[in-house]
Amino acid sequence: MSTSAADRASGPTAGKAPDPVTERVAGPATVSGAPPGGGAAENLTWAQVLNWRLVRQHLVPRLPTGTAVDVASALCGLHAQVMSSAELSVAARLDEPRDGDLAEALWTRRELVKLWAVRGTLHLLPAAELDEWLALFGTFGTYGMTDQDTRRLVDLAGRALHGKHLGRTELARAVEGLPGGAGYGRLLTESWGTALKPVSFSGRLCFAPGEGTTVRFTHPGTWVGADPSSVSLADARLAVARRALAMHGAASLEDLTRWLGAGARQTKGLLDALGPEVATVTIDGQPGYALAAQLPGLRDASEPRTVRLLPAFDQWTITLPRTGGAGLPLAHRPRVYRPQGWLTPVILVGHRIRGVWASTRQGNRLRLTLEGLGRGLPRWAVRAAEREAERLADLSGRSLALTWDG
């Protein structure tokens, strides 16, 4: 498979974004009210926030060098319900994506780990950051079980998986065979595997390489040396809050809560943990939060003249505010946010979703259908979208068959 950097567009004029984890700048505002000295909260627009978010999510500019691990770290994980979408999310953010890099990082180099994460959905998280995430996830819910049953199941599954790679049925049998395991193995095979989530949150379960069509699990401790007990909950909250706000640029409490999949009180606790590192802002009049260190970039961010074809379940689409028409007019939201949590691949023009796309593979051809939403795309955006389509075909090693619908 060959790769090409079809669109090395320059980004907003904000300059280089600070590292949210290593650069801790005491900002002028706090979460719990007005800034010291009685100053007003920073007034931002959604246009500024989304333009800066393009930078933070490495969509503009793309990373000239980097790996799937770099992208996963910047995005607070790669959504992994559909692995091909995770691969395309990485490719959208690298100038020169390398074929097989994500699979190697996951199964060979073990730099990424697949497990249930935010919103109770499958994600790929960097192994180097896993302890911090797991220390926080360990405070998440029990998914319909009592606290006692959850603790027992977590302990049993962790013991069964330690040093082993087991399919779901094998894991259930192993749990049943342990002292005190009678009846608990059954929980692991019910429905959509909901009982696997608290085991994953607790740091006792992650995905292992599969065997044919069989999904297998293992213990993060023996797979990548994970030890969430080595990180205090306070430190975990700080690390996750910094990464989440850096990735969002700025966001409302409602949007952060929806993204995390926890309660509003737990999300507010993350923000409170940041103290003076976080600034209160308004975003088109809506209360929100941002890292104080990012305020200069947010103020100066301008919309780039770029087009990106983003796959289903891309972090951009997931993090887009759901109230108001920021980034996507309300009339077109049903085309993107579909029933049962499915998300449509989108055409991103600047910071606005202006269309959708679909693809099928037929032999050595990649058939792409692009469709604008509402008013037609400007001519320059049509040309840029077609270059992005050619890039996708090149990445797939196939020739392109492109059509526009409507």
Secondary structure as UniProt FT lines:
FT   TURN            13..14
FT   TURN            20..22
FT   TURN            31..32
FT   HELIX           36..38
FT   STRAND          42..44
FT   HELIX           46..56
FT   TURN            57..58
FT   HELIX           68..74
FT   TURN            75..76
FT   STRAND          78..79
FT   HELIX           83..91
FT   TURN            92..93
FT   TURN            99..100
FT   HELIX           101..103
FT   HELIX           104..108
FT   STRAND          112..116
FT   HELIX           118..120
FT   STRAND          122..126
FT   HELIX           127..129
FT   HELIX           130..137
FT   TURN            138..139
FT   TURN            143..144
FT   HELIX           147..161
FT   TURN            162..163
FT   STRAND          166..167
FT   HELIX           168..176
FT   TURN            179..180
FT   TURN            182..183
FT   HELIX           184..189
FT   TURN            191..192
FT   TURN            194..195
FT   HELIX           196..201
FT   TURN            202..203
FT   STRAND          206..211
FT   TURN            212..213
FT   STRAND          214..218
FT   HELIX           220..224
FT   HELIX           228..230
FT   HELIX           233..248
FT   STRAND          250..251
FT   HELIX           253..260
FT   HELIX           264..274
FT   HELIX           275..277
FT   STRAND          278..283
FT   TURN            284..285
FT   STRAND          286..291
FT   HELIX           292..294
FT   HELIX           295..300
FT   STRAND          307..310
FT   TURN            312..313
FT   HELIX           315..319
FT   TURN            326..327
FT   HELIX           330..332
FT   HELIX           333..336
FT   HELIX           339..341
FT   STRAND          346..349
FT   TURN            350..351
FT   STRAND          352..362
FT   TURN            363..364
FT   STRAND          365..372
FT   HELIX           379..396
FT   STRAND          399..404
//
